[in-house]
Amino acid sequence: MTEKRLKNQLLKKKLFTKNRLVILNEDTFEEIFSLKLTLMNVFVVASIGAILIITVTTFIIAFTPLREYIPGYTSTKLKKDATELAIKSDSLEFAIKKNEVYLESIKKVLNGNLQYAKVNKDSILAISVDTLPDLQLTATESELKLRKEIIERENREKKIEKRK
């Protein structure tokens, strides 16, 4: 127990012993700067400095556009554009479906399957979207080729991530 106490006292003595940091002019040995320090002071200042650097760096990355350069973060412009395009495509699909229903009703009138008095544009547009037929769109060869390339690229990236 006394050995432990002696070690603690020796450590405490080393931590709080005052030392002097002196900067001298080498040619004239004139003292330029002098500072009294303890090992504890140096440790505290270095710790506070490291914590400050970490917090400043975190805030800079979190609240500035620098975060876009970190892998895994998408740019805000890209997110905004994707959202706008999704909304536009939804509204365009709805407009196409409404026009198809309207044209089908016009065809019925022209073929004589439906009387003209029963065809009203407002009533046709008020039809629920659920009852509209699904569009059968097919991809072109270039689109299929692009899809394959993207799938292959994603598979390669996943393999690289697994290796890490």
Disulfide bonds with the S-S distance in Angstrom:
none
